[in-house]
């Protein structure tokens, strides 16, 4: 291998390494999103069990709450994107969140597979460069 090929392979190695780190960061963000989605599902389950006129705490701002009395409704207001709010039943809201959860899990799996592929290529490049 001549010097130009070595430089090319080293640059490729650095590029793959950077891409893997970026994908790992994306996976961490997706893991955080999954935690939030699971918390939303749990909140919906708790809401379903809560009785009408129960005393609840309403968040006003980070760490600031007001006591309130729940007026339980059959429908929830759900932001479905682009500031569009629609009525959904609890089951409808849960179905929407489950769909989001599935999309996040699918994207996470794709990223994990891509990391594995790039990792194999990275290992091959590392082996080539170590033989120089």
C-alpha positions in Angstrom: 0.0 0.0 0.0 1.3 3.4 -0.9 1.1 6.5 1.2 -1.9 7.9 -0.6 -3.9 4.6 -0.1 -2.9 4.6 3.6 -4.2 8.2 4.0 -7.4 7.4 2.2 -8.0 4.4 4.4 -7.2 6.4 7.5 -9.7 9.1 6.5 -12.3 6.4 5.8 -11.6 5.0 9.2 -12.1 8.4 10.9 -15.3 9.0 9.0 -16.8 5.6 10.0 -15.7 6.1 13.6 -17.4 9.5 13.6 -20.5 8.1 12.0 -20.7 5.3 14.6 -20.4 7.8 17.5 -23.2 10.0 15.9 -25.5 6.9 15.6 -24.8 5.9 19.2 -25.9 9.4 20.3 -29.0 9.0 18.2 -29.7 5.7 19.9 -29.3 7.3 23.3 -31.9 10.0 22.3 -34.2 7.2 21.1 -33.8 5.4 24.4 -34.8 8.6 26.2 -37.8 8.9 23.9 -38.8 5.4 24.7 -38.6 6.1 28.4 -40.9 9.1 27.9 -43.3 7.1 25.7 -43.5 4.4 28.4 -44.2 7.1 31.0 -47.0 8.5 28.9 -48.6 5.0 28.6 -48.3 4.6 32.4 -49.9 8.0 32.9 -52.8 7.1 30.7 -53.3 3.9 32.7 -53.3 5.9 35.9 -55.7 8.4 34.5 -58.1 5.5 33.5 -58.1 4.3 37.1 -58.6 7.8 38.6 -62.1 8.7 39.7 -64.0 11.8 38.8 -63.5 14.7 41.2 -60.3 13.2 42.5 -57.8 15.7 43.9 -54.7 16.0 41.6 -51.6 18.1 41.2 -51.4 20.1 38.0 -47.9 21.2 36.9 -47.7 24.9 36.3 -44.0 25.0 35.6 -40.9 22.9 36.4 -41.3 22.0 40.1 -44.4 24.2 40.7 -47.8 22.5 41.1 -51.4 23.5 41.9 -54.0 21.3 43.6 -57.0 20.8 41.4 -60.1 18.6 41.1 -60.3 16.3 38.1 -63.3 16.5 35.9 -63.0 13.2 34.2 -63.9 13.1 30.5 -64.3 10.2 28.1 -62.2 12.0 25.6 -58.7 13.4 25.8 -57.1 16.2 23.8 -54.1 14.9 21.9 -51.6 16.9 19.9 -51.0 14.8 16.7 -48.4 17.2 15.2 -48.2 20.6 13.6 -50.2 22.0 16.7 -53.2 20.0 15.5 -55.2 18.8 18.5 -57.9 16.1 18.2 -60.2 14.3 20.6 -59.2 10.7 21.4 -60.5 8.1 23.9 -57.9 6.7 26.3 -57.6 3.6 24.2 -57.2 5.8 21.1 -54.5 7.8 22.7 -52.7 4.7 23.9 -52.9 3.2 20.4 -51.3 6.4 19.0 -48.5 6.3 21.6 -48.0 2.5 20.9 -47.6 3.4 17.2 -45.0 6.0 18.1 -43.2 3.5 20.3 -43.1 1.0 17.5 -41.7 3.6 15.1 -39.0 4.6 17.6 -38.1 0.9 18.3 -37.9 0.3 14.5 -35.6 3.3 13.9 -33.4 2.2 16.9 -33.0 -1.3 15.5 -32.1 0.2 12.1 -29.4 2.4 13.7 -28.1 -0.6 15.7 -27.8 -2.7 12.6 -26.0 0.1 10.8 -23.6 0.5 13.7 -22.8 -3.2 13.5 -22.1 -3.0 9.7 -19.9 0.1 10.1 -18.2 -1.5 13.1 -17.3 -4.5 10.9 -15.9 -2.2 8.2 -14.1 -0.2 10.9 -12.5 -3.4 12.2 -11.4 -4.4 8.7 -9.8 -1.0 8.1 -8.1 -1.1 11.4 -6.7 -4.5 10.6 -5.5 -3.2 7.2 -3.9 -0.2 8.7 -2.2 -2.2 11.5 -0.4 -4.3 8.8 1.3 -1.2 7.3 
